[in-house]
């Protein structure tokens, strides 16, 4: 199963900085190579080999907050991606420090106990292909509520273009991708929900038995042949498909003919049918 974690939860959102929520937009990171000429399809023929890098782990703990952030060597070996990740470390740490200190001040004013806040981001490789690096992140946040929050984020790096993209960017549009995978996704989701709830799920139009839109959750691309994307992972965070106690759902689907038909022509060479 493809692993990772997502940001949005039904009814509430993690307040993790939303450089992460927007991961994958073209132009989010410095370009590593020449950009495609407007109006022309990008090519992935000549892919520069990334320079060797070292995995990075940041850990800060004080009276106000705990901050953990890590990313793998594969990401560190791509200068443009490494620059984006380092900038994100700074943004997230700065936000956490500011908000945690403000919360501590408010708690003191109200004579209320203050517990240090926490944020964690752990990026891992989903798959590393000749032209692409697919990453997923486990996100964690504790801001003194009833329970900590956690979720998912995904990042797809186009090595030839030297920029981030979202998995959905490789398809004609979100609706086409959703239509291609929604029924098999919901069948597997219902199977897993039935197992966890101990009773058969009778699908309805209302939460928590509805067939949710898979593209509304976090989409990641994976591979079993290390040459093509032949798997699609849908990472469903707490509350999206059931009660918090049910936990997260991770559904993996093979790339099939319907998915291939939804891929933008310029990216079809990066995909292959899965099993």
CORZI-V236335 format. One record per helix or strand. SS is the DSSP state (@ for helix, = for strand). FROM is the first residue (numbers start at 1). LEN is the number of residues. If there is no record, write none. Layout:
SS;FROM;LEN / SS;FROM;LEN
//
This chain:
=;5;2 / =;8;2 / =;12;2 / @;18;4 / =;56;6 / =;65;7 / @;73;4 / @;79;31 / =;117;12 / =;132;11 / =;149;10 / =;163;3 / @;167;4 / =;171;1 / @;174;24 / =;204;1 / =;210;1 / @;214;3 / =;218;5 / =;229;1 / =;231;6 / @;244;3 / =;249;6 / @;257;6 / =;263;1 / @;265;6 / =;271;1
//
